[in-house]
Amino acid sequence: MKKSKFSFYFVFIAFFSFVTIFSVIVQKSYNNLINPIKLVESNTLLTPINPELNIDIIKEIESRPENIDAGGLNLINDSQISTSSATN
């Protein structure tokens, strides 16, 4: 009577299939964990904002003169306004 080694091969294949599936799941989980970290490191828009205020910038803004040349802000002269309203 010949003894079949079917059960040994089945256990052998089942064990390595389990190891392969387990390693694939661990690798995918690790990639899902690491990929967002890599994206944040490569993209500057995804970096967290520092909530601490830079006091030097605030002091520089406070030291600016209060009276800014208002003429530089007006893009349209009064003469242009009067001529455009007269033509309408």
Secondary structure, 3 states (H helix, E strand, C coil): CCCCCHHHHHHHHHHHHHHHHHHHHHHHHHHHHHHHHHHHHHCHHHCCCCCCCCHHHHHHHHCCCCCCCHHHCCCCCHHHHHHHHHHC
